[in-house]
Amino acid sequence: MTAPHGPGVPVIDHGELVSTHPATGAQVGRFPVASAEDLVQRVSRARTAAAWWAGLDFAGRRARLLRWRALLAHRIQELAALMQAEGGKPVADAIVEIASAIEHIDWAARNAKRVLGRRRVRSRLIVAEFAGRLEYQPYGVIGVIGPWNYPVLTPIGSTAYALAAGNAVLLKPSEYTPAVGQWLVDSFAEVVPEQPVLQSVHGLGDVGAALCRAGVDKVAFTGSSATARRVMAACAESLTPVLLEAGGKDAMIVDADADLDAAADAAVWGALTNAGQTCIGIERVYAVEAIYNDFVSRVVTKAEKLTVGPEPEAHLGPITMPGQLDVIRRHIDDALARGGRAVLGGADAVQPPYVRPTILVDVPEDALAVREETFGPTLTISRVEDADAAVARANAVPYGLGGSVFGKRRAVEIAGRLRSGMVAVNSSLTFVGMSTLPFGGVGESGFGRIHGDDGLREFGRAKAMTVRRGPSLLPSTTFERTPAQVAKIAKAVKLLYGR
């Protein structure tokens, strides 16, 4: 048995992963740890299941995915209670998360044929004798490595789209939330009992590494940037393609003509929901000089009303991963040591396993709380001369996941200048719930996309086909071509493209 280090820390006991609540230490479940040999066997079974699943075609998969969606909708309270018991997430937040995941299942099931199905592609005059066809064929078996902070929405953001595209999936839930991951797999098996189309594998980081090497056809990973590099390195050994959604240090810009009450509300929600354990969480705000003081006051007024504790109805639950407490404490201490001020919370905000909301001002741009992902209920608010200066500061970190802009006249233009994969105008985090939009980052935040049309295409191989529909007027792809025909090709090229 591995030595426990406190509530919530994953423990391996006699070959089983033991899941406990991060605050109380109450046991939630025990799950067999997968060996490398187990993973190879699971991939083999998944490959057989994938052939059957792909053979159902879009209509058959749609019907089954919609039944899964309905099952989750009817049992939403049951799943939310499990999320609260295992990760400490407030029930209200859990229900919102599940609702968003259900929407993504519904959209992927209903749109897979439109996006991925075979269709004609227009030809061009230079090859007018050929018709084009395009379709997206399933990879086969997808490995999904999920996070603990959103243990339903994030894995489903890959899993539902991969399934809709015709793939089988091996899901490795985070070792901090294995019970939630297993619940999802078991619920899918209730509506698709014929084949193991969706399987779970449990364990620590070494199991995730083994999954990358087990013969899957693609890996979709969500987690820290450091772990994303290790996943990519493991997959590189076999040229297994990867989709990486890594960390973030998202910024909000508040312009002079913003609705300050709405901006403050969105900043508090974006920074503090899920106790700040959100990859697209707002960790920095840049507010222009004219409204800075008023904005800070409104943020503090709203944030100081939030409750923290183990109660299901609390606004903020515990920090799920105990090691993150040290990171949060270090960032707060560093900000204060560099001249920053805490207008709410501060040095004593870290009270394991909880962290009280902390709002920091006057923090220099080279502080850890500005440069590195904190992943806790903290927020830095900085004063800037104007929105242009805010954009420059927002873009001055290596991350590029999401962001937010509040304003009227220039808000959309400012949003377009942010170096990020997503941005919300006059709201925060809302793009994650819009199933029609792609989700993903740039730079240290990873690459590839889930959600939307792009998310479906991420789990299908583009298969292009040319079909001859008549003789070639200007034969080019044959050794039978004559010098006169080559001369006509050259003349045609000059006429078509030489102007």
C-alpha positions as CSV (number, residue, x, y, z in Angstrom):
1,M,0.0,0.0,0.0
2,T,1.3,3.4,-0.9
3,A,1.7,5.7,2.1
4,P,-1.3,8.1,2.4
5,H,-0.5,11.8,2.7
6,G,-3.9,13.1,3.8
7,P,-7.5,13.3,2.6
8,G,-8.0,13.2,-1.2
9,V,-4.5,12.0,-2.0
10,P,-4.7,8.9,-4.3
11,V,-3.6,5.7,-2.6
12,I,-2.8,2.4,-4.2
13,D,-3.9,-0.5,-1.9
14,H,-3.4,-4.1,-3.0
15,G,-3.6,-3.2,-6.7
16,E,-6.6,-0.9,-6.3
17,L,-6.8,2.9,-6.5
18,V,-8.6,4.2,-3.5
19,S,-10.6,7.4,-3.9
20,T,-11.4,9.7,-1.0
21,H,-13.0,13.0,-0.4
22,P,-10.4,15.9,-0.3
23,A,-11.7,17.3,3.0
24,T,-13.1,14.5,5.0
25,G,-11.0,11.6,3.8
26,A,-14.2,9.5,3.4
27,Q,-13.7,6.6,1.0
28,V,-15.7,6.9,-2.2
29,G,-14.6,3.8,-4.1
30,R,-11.8,1.4,-5.0
31,F,-10.8,0.6,-8.6
32,P,-8.4,-1.9,-10.1
33,V,-5.2,-0.4,-11.4
34,A,-4.5,-1.3,-15.0
35,S,-1.2,-2.8,-15.9
36,A,0.6,-2.4,-19.3
37,E,-0.7,-5.8,-20.3
38,D,-4.2,-4.9,-19.3
39,L,-4.1,-1.9,-21.5
40,V,-3.0,-3.8,-24.5
41,Q,-5.8,-6.2,-24.0
42,R,-8.3,-3.4,-23.5
43,V,-7.1,-1.8,-26.8
44,S,-7.6,-5.1,-28.6
45,R,-11.1,-5.4,-27.3
46,A,-11.8,-1.7,-28.1
47,R,-10.6,-2.3,-31.7
48,T,-13.2,-5.0,-32.1
49,A,-15.8,-2.8,-30.5
50,A,-14.8,0.1,-32.8
51,A,-15.4,-1.9,-35.9
52,W,-18.9,-2.8,-34.7
53,W,-19.6,0.8,-33.5
54,A,-18.4,2.3,-36.8
55,G,-20.6,-0.2,-38.7
56,L,-23.7,1.3,-37.0
57,D,-23.2,4.4,-39.2
58,F,-24.2,7.8,-38.1
59,A,-27.9,7.1,-37.5
60,G,-27.2,4.1,-35.2
61,R,-24.6,6.0,-33.2
62,R,-26.8,9.0,-32.9
63,A,-29.7,7.0,-31.5
64,R,-27.5,5.4,-28.8
65,L,-25.7,8.6,-27.9
66,L,-29.1,10.4,-27.5
67,R,-30.2,7.6,-25.2
68,W,-27.0,8.1,-23.1
69,R,-27.8,11.9,-23.0
70,A,-31.3,11.1,-21.7
71,L,-30.0,8.8,-19.1
72,L,-27.6,11.5,-17.8
73,A,-30.4,14.1,-17.8
74,H,-32.7,11.8,-15.7
75,R,-29.9,11.0,-13.2
76,I,-28.3,14.4,-13.0
77,Q,-28.8,14.7,-9.2
78,E,-27.2,11.3,-8.7
79,L,-24.1,12.2,-10.7
80,A,-23.9,15.6,-9.0
81,A,-23.9,14.0,-5.6
82,L,-21.1,11.7,-6.6
83,M,-19.0,14.6,-7.8
84,Q,-19.6,16.4,-4.5
85,A,-18.7,13.3,-2.5
86,E,-15.5,12.6,-4.5
87,G,-14.1,16.0,-5.5
88,G,-15.9,18.3,-3.0
89,K,-17.5,20.3,-5.9
90,P,-20.6,22.2,-4.7
91,V,-23.7,20.5,-6.0
92,A,-24.9,23.6,-7.9
93,D,-21.6,23.8,-9.8
94,A,-21.8,20.0,-10.5
95,I,-25.3,20.3,-12.0
96,V,-24.2,23.2,-14.3
97,E,-21.2,21.1,-15.4
98,I,-23.3,18.1,-16.2
99,A,-25.9,20.2,-18.0
100,S,-23.2,21.5,-20.3
101,A,-21.8,18.0,-20.9
102,I,-25.3,16.7,-21.8
103,E,-25.6,19.6,-24.4
104,H,-22.3,18.5,-26.0
105,I,-23.4,14.9,-26.3
106,D,-26.6,16.0,-27.9
107,W,-24.9,18.3,-30.4
108,A,-22.2,15.8,-31.3
109,A,-24.7,13.1,-31.9
110,R,-26.9,15.3,-34.1
111,N,-24.2,16.9,-36.2
112,A,-21.7,14.1,-36.8
113,K,-23.1,13.1,-40.2
114,R,-23.3,16.7,-41.4
115,V,-19.7,17.4,-40.5
116,L,-18.0,14.1,-41.1
117,G,-20.2,12.3,-43.7
118,R,-19.3,11.8,-47.3
119,R,-19.9,14.8,-49.5
120,R,-18.9,16.2,-52.9
121,V,-16.2,18.7,-53.2
122,R,-16.1,21.0,-56.2
123,S,-13.4,20.5,-58.8
124,R,-11.4,23.1,-60.6
125,L,-11.0,23.8,-64.3
126,I,-7.4,22.4,-64.5
127,V,-8.8,19.0,-63.4
128,A,-12.4,19.3,-64.5
129,E,-12.5,15.7,-65.6
130,F,-12.5,14.6,-62.0
131,A,-15.1,14.8,-59.3
132,G,-14.0,15.2,-55.6
133,R,-15.3,13.3,-52.6
134,L,-14.4,13.9,-49.0
135,E,-15.3,12.0,-45.8
136,Y,-13.9,11.7,-42.3
137,Q,-13.3,8.1,-41.2
138,P,-12.9,7.1,-37.6
139,Y,-9.3,6.6,-36.2
140,G,-10.4,3.4,-34.4
141,V,-9.5,3.7,-30.7
142,I,-9.0,7.0,-28.9
143,G,-7.3,7.3,-25.5
144,V,-8.8,10.1,-23.4
145,I,-6.9,11.3,-20.3
146,G,-9.2,13.4,-18.3
147,P,-8.7,16.0,-15.5
148,W,-10.1,16.1,-12.0
149,N,-11.4,19.7,-11.9
150,Y,-14.2,19.1,-14.4
151,P,-14.5,15.3,-14.3
152,V,-17.7,15.1,-16.4
153,L,-17.6,18.0,-18.9
154,T,-14.0,17.8,-20.0
155,P,-13.8,14.1,-20.7
156,I,-17.1,14.2,-22.4
157,G,-15.9,17.1,-24.5
158,S,-13.5,14.6,-26.1
159,T,-15.4,11.3,-25.6
160,A,-18.8,12.3,-27.0
161,Y,-17.2,13.7,-30.1
162,A,-14.9,10.7,-30.6
163,L,-17.9,8.3,-30.2
164,A,-20.0,10.3,-32.6
165,A,-17.2,10.1,-35.1
166,G,-17.3,6.3,-34.9
167,N,-14.4,5.6,-32.6
168,A,-14.2,3.4,-29.4
169,V,-12.7,5.2,-26.4
170,L,-10.5,4.2,-23.5
171,L,-11.0,6.8,-20.7
172,K,-8.4,7.2,-18.0
173,P,-10.1,9.5,-15.4
174,S,-7.9,11.5,-13.1
175,E,-6.7,9.5,-10.1
176,Y,-8.4,12.1,-8.0
177,T,-11.9,11.4,-9.5
178,P,-12.0,7.8,-10.7
179,A,-15.5,7.2,-9.3
180,V,-17.0,9.8,-11.6
181,G,-15.2,8.5,-14.6
182,Q,-16.3,4.9,-13.8
183,W,-19.9,6.2,-13.4
184,L,-19.8,7.6,-16.9
185,V,-18.5,4.4,-18.4
186,D,-21.0,2.3,-16.6
187,S,-23.9,4.5,-17.6
188,F,-22.9,4.3,-21.3
189,A,-22.8,0.5,-21.0
190,E,-26.4,0.6,-19.9
191,V,-27.4,2.0,-23.3
192,V,-24.7,0.3,-25.4
193,P,-24.4,-3.2,-23.8
194,E,-23.4,-5.0,-26.9
195,Q,-19.7,-4.1,-27.1
196,P,-17.1,-2.4,-24.8
197,V,-17.2,0.8,-26.9
198,L,-16.3,3.0,-23.9
199,Q,-14.0,1.5,-21.3
200,S,-12.2,2.9,-18.3
201,V,-8.6,2.4,-17.1
202,H,-7.5,3.5,-13.7
203,G,-4.2,4.4,-12.1
204,L,-1.7,7.1,-11.5
205,G,0.4,8.9,-14.1
206,D,2.3,5.8,-15.1
207,V,-1.0,4.3,-16.4
208,G,-1.6,7.4,-18.5
209,A,1.9,7.0,-20.0
210,A,1.2,3.3,-20.6
211,L,-2.0,4.2,-22.4
212,C,-0.1,6.4,-24.8
213,R,2.1,3.4,-25.6
214,A,-0.7,0.8,-25.7
215,G,-1.5,1.1,-29.4
216,V,-4.3,3.6,-29.4
217,D,-4.8,5.6,-32.6
218,K,-4.9,9.0,-31.0
219,V,-4.7,10.5,-27.5
220,A,-6.8,13.5,-26.2
221,F,-5.3,14.9,-23.0
222,T,-6.4,17.6,-20.6
223,G,-4.2,18.7,-17.8
224,S,-1.1,20.8,-17.0
225,S,1.3,22.0,-19.6
226,A,4.1,20.0,-17.9
227,T,2.2,16.8,-18.2
228,A,1.1,17.6,-21.7
229,R,4.8,17.6,-22.7
230,R,5.2,14.2,-21.2
231,V,2.1,12.9,-23.0
232,M,3.3,14.3,-26.3
233,A,6.8,12.7,-25.8
234,A,5.3,9.3,-25.1
235,C,3.1,9.5,-28.1
236,A,5.9,10.6,-30.3
237,E,7.6,7.3,-29.9
238,S,4.9,5.7,-32.1
239,L,3.9,8.8,-34.0
240,T,0.5,8.6,-32.3
241,P,-1.3,11.9,-32.9
242,V,-2.3,14.0,-29.9
243,L,-4.8,16.6,-28.9
244,L,-3.6,18.7,-25.9
245,E,-5.6,21.0,-23.8
246,A,-3.2,22.3,-21.3
247,G,-3.0,25.2,-18.7
248,G,-4.1,28.8,-18.9
249,K,-3.5,32.2,-17.3
250,D,-6.6,33.8,-18.8
251,A,-7.1,37.6,-18.6
252,M,-10.1,39.9,-18.5
253,I,-10.0,43.4,-19.9
254,V,-12.4,46.0,-18.6
255,D,-12.7,49.0,-20.8
256,A,-13.9,52.5,-19.7
257,D,-17.4,52.0,-21.2
258,A,-18.0,48.6,-19.6
259,D,-21.0,47.8,-17.5
260,L,-19.1,47.6,-14.2
261,D,-21.6,45.6,-12.2
262,A,-21.8,42.9,-14.9
263,A,-18.0,43.0,-15.3
264,A,-17.5,42.5,-11.6
265,D,-20.0,39.7,-11.4
266,A,-18.3,37.9,-14.4
267,A,-14.8,38.4,-12.9
268,V,-15.9,36.9,-9.6
269,W,-17.5,34.0,-11.3
270,G,-14.7,33.5,-13.8
271,A,-12.0,33.6,-11.1
272,L,-13.7,31.8,-8.2
273,T,-16.0,29.2,-9.5
274,N,-14.9,25.7,-8.7
275,A,-12.6,27.3,-6.1
276,G,-10.6,28.7,-9.0
277,Q,-9.7,25.2,-10.2
278,T,-10.5,26.0,-13.9
279,C,-8.2,26.0,-16.8
280,I,-10.2,28.8,-18.4
281,G,-10.6,30.6,-15.1
282,I,-10.0,34.4,-15.0
283,E,-6.7,34.8,-13.1
284,R,-5.8,38.4,-14.2
285,V,-7.9,41.5,-14.8
286,Y,-6.7,44.6,-16.5
287,A,-9.0,47.5,-15.8
288,V,-8.5,51.0,-17.4
289,E,-7.6,53.9,-15.2
290,A,-11.0,55.7,-15.3
291,I,-13.0,52.8,-13.8
292,Y,-10.3,50.9,-11.9
293,N,-11.2,51.9,-8.3
294,D,-14.9,51.5,-8.8
295,F,-14.4,48.1,-10.4
296,V,-12.1,46.8,-7.6
297,S,-14.7,47.9,-5.0
298,R,-17.5,46.0,-6.8
299,V,-15.4,42.9,-7.1
300,V,-14.5,42.8,-3.4
301,T,-18.1,43.5,-2.4
302,K,-19.3,40.5,-4.4
303,A,-16.4,38.1,-3.6
304,E,-16.6,38.7,0.2
305,K,-20.2,37.3,0.3
306,L,-19.1,33.9,-1.0
307,T,-19.2,30.9,1.4
308,V,-16.4,28.3,1.7
309,G,-16.7,24.9,3.2
310,P,-17.8,21.2,2.9
311,E,-21.5,21.9,2.7
312,P,-23.0,20.9,-0.7
313,E,-24.6,24.4,-1.0
314,A,-21.3,26.3,-0.3
315,H,-20.1,28.5,-3.1
316,L,-16.5,27.2,-2.9
317,G,-15.4,23.7,-2.0
318,P,-12.0,22.3,-1.1
319,I,-8.9,22.3,-3.2
320,T,-9.1,18.9,-4.7
321,M,-5.4,18.2,-5.3
322,P,-3.6,18.8,-1.9
323,G,-0.3,19.7,-3.6
324,Q,-2.0,22.7,-5.3
325,L,-2.3,24.4,-1.9
326,D,1.5,25.0,-1.8
327,V,1.3,26.6,-5.2
328,I,-1.5,28.9,-4.2
329,R,0.2,29.9,-1.0
330,R,3.5,30.5,-2.8
331,H,1.8,32.8,-5.4
332,I,0.0,34.8,-2.7
333,D,3.2,35.2,-0.6
334,D,5.3,36.2,-3.7
335,A,2.8,38.8,-4.7
336,L,2.7,40.4,-1.3
337,A,6.5,40.3,-1.0
338,R,6.8,42.2,-4.3
339,G,4.6,45.0,-3.1
340,G,1.2,43.7,-3.9
341,R,-1.8,44.3,-1.6
342,A,-4.6,41.9,-0.7
343,V,-7.9,43.8,-0.7
344,L,-9.6,40.5,0.2
345,G,-8.1,37.4,1.7
346,G,-4.3,37.3,1.7
347,A,-1.6,35.4,3.4
348,D,-3.9,33.6,5.8
349,A,-6.4,32.7,3.1
350,V,-4.9,29.2,2.6
351,Q,-6.6,27.0,5.3
352,P,-6.2,23.4,4.1
353,P,-8.1,22.0,2.4
354,Y,-9.8,25.3,1.6
355,V,-8.6,28.6,0.3
356,R,-10.7,31.7,0.9
357,P,-11.2,34.2,-2.0
358,T,-8.2,36.4,-2.4
359,I,-8.1,39.6,-4.5
360,L,-4.7,41.1,-5.1
361,V,-3.9,44.6,-6.5
362,D,-0.6,46.5,-7.2
363,V,1.0,43.2,-8.2
364,P,4.0,43.6,-10.5
365,E,3.9,41.8,-13.9
366,D,6.8,39.6,-13.1
367,A,5.2,38.1,-10.0
368,L,4.3,34.4,-10.0
369,A,0.6,35.3,-9.5
370,V,0.7,37.0,-12.9
371,R,3.1,34.8,-14.9
372,E,2.2,31.2,-13.7
373,E,-1.0,29.3,-13.5
374,T,-2.3,29.5,-9.9
375,F,-5.4,27.2,-10.1
376,G,-6.9,28.6,-7.0
377,P,-9.5,31.2,-5.9
378,T,-7.2,34.2,-6.4
379,L,-7.4,37.1,-8.8
380,T,-5.0,39.9,-9.6
381,I,-6.5,43.2,-10.7
382,S,-4.1,45.7,-12.4
383,R,-4.6,49.3,-13.4
384,V,-3.8,50.2,-17.1
385,E,-3.8,53.4,-19.1
386,D,-6.1,52.1,-21.8
387,A,-7.4,48.9,-23.5
388,D,-4.3,48.8,-25.8
389,A,-2.0,48.6,-22.8
390,A,-4.3,45.9,-21.4
391,V,-4.1,43.8,-24.6
392,A,-0.3,44.0,-24.5
393,R,-0.1,42.8,-20.9
394,A,-2.7,40.1,-21.4
395,N,-0.7,38.7,-24.3
396,A,2.6,38.8,-22.5
397,V,2.4,35.3,-21.0
398,P,3.2,32.0,-22.8
399,Y,-0.3,30.7,-22.3
400,G,-3.2,31.3,-24.7
401,L,-6.4,29.5,-23.7
402,G,-9.3,31.8,-23.1
403,G,-10.1,35.3,-22.1
404,S,-12.8,38.0,-21.5
405,V,-13.5,41.6,-22.6
406,F,-16.0,43.9,-21.1
407,G,-16.9,47.1,-22.9
408,K,-19.2,48.6,-25.6
409,R,-17.6,50.4,-28.5
410,R,-14.4,48.5,-28.9
411,A,-15.1,45.2,-27.1
412,V,-15.2,42.9,-30.1
413,E,-12.2,44.5,-31.7
414,I,-10.2,44.1,-28.5
415,A,-11.3,40.5,-28.1
416,G,-10.0,39.7,-31.6
417,R,-6.5,41.0,-30.6
418,L,-6.2,38.6,-27.6
419,R,-3.7,35.8,-28.2
420,S,-6.1,33.0,-27.2
421,G,-8.1,30.2,-28.6
422,M,-11.4,31.5,-27.2
423,V,-12.7,34.8,-25.8
424,A,-16.0,35.9,-24.2
425,V,-17.3,39.4,-24.8
426,N,-19.3,40.8,-21.9
427,S,-19.3,37.5,-20.1
428,S,-16.8,34.9,-18.9
429,L,-16.2,31.3,-19.6
430,T,-19.4,31.1,-21.7
431,F,-17.6,29.7,-24.8
432,V,-17.2,26.3,-23.0
433,G,-20.9,25.7,-23.0
434,M,-21.5,26.7,-26.7
435,S,-21.3,23.3,-28.4
436,T,-21.2,24.9,-31.8
437,L,-17.8,26.6,-31.1
438,P,-14.3,24.9,-31.0
439,F,-12.5,24.9,-27.7
440,G,-8.7,24.9,-27.4
441,G,-5.6,27.0,-26.9
442,V,-2.3,28.2,-28.4
443,G,1.2,28.3,-27.1
444,E,1.6,26.7,-23.6
445,S,-2.1,26.0,-23.6
446,G,-1.8,23.3,-26.2
447,F,-3.2,22.6,-29.6
448,G,-6.1,20.8,-31.3
449,R,-9.7,21.5,-30.7
450,I,-12.7,19.8,-29.0
451,H,-16.4,20.9,-29.5
452,G,-18.0,22.2,-32.6
453,D,-17.3,21.1,-36.2
454,D,-13.6,21.3,-35.5
455,G,-14.0,19.0,-32.5
456,L,-15.7,16.4,-34.6
457,R,-13.1,16.6,-37.3
458,E,-10.4,16.1,-34.6
459,F,-11.6,12.5,-34.2
460,G,-11.8,11.6,-37.9
461,R,-9.2,11.1,-40.6
462,A,-9.9,13.1,-43.7
463,K,-10.3,10.7,-46.6
464,A,-10.1,12.4,-50.0
465,M,-11.1,10.7,-53.3
466,T,-11.0,11.7,-56.9
467,V,-13.4,10.0,-59.3
468,R,-12.9,10.3,-63.1
469,R,-16.1,11.5,-64.8
470,G,-14.8,12.0,-68.4
471,P,-11.7,12.0,-70.6
472,S,-8.9,14.4,-70.0
473,L,-8.9,17.3,-72.5
474,L,-5.3,18.1,-71.5
475,P,-3.7,14.8,-70.4
476,S,-1.1,15.3,-67.8
477,T,-0.9,12.2,-65.6
478,T,0.3,9.8,-68.3
479,F,3.5,9.1,-70.2
480,E,1.3,9.0,-73.3
481,R,1.1,12.8,-73.4
482,T,2.5,14.4,-76.5
483,P,4.7,17.5,-76.7
484,A,1.7,19.4,-78.2
485,Q,-0.4,18.5,-75.3
486,V,2.2,19.7,-72.8
487,A,2.5,22.9,-74.8
488,K,-1.3,23.3,-74.4
489,I,-1.1,22.7,-70.7
490,A,1.5,25.5,-70.4
491,K,-0.7,27.8,-72.5
492,A,-3.7,27.0,-70.3
493,V,-1.8,27.8,-67.2
494,K,-0.8,31.1,-68.5
495,L,-4.3,32.0,-69.5
496,L,-5.8,30.9,-66.1
497,Y,-3.2,32.1,-63.7
498,G,-0.9,34.5,-65.5
499,R,-3.0,37.7,-64.9
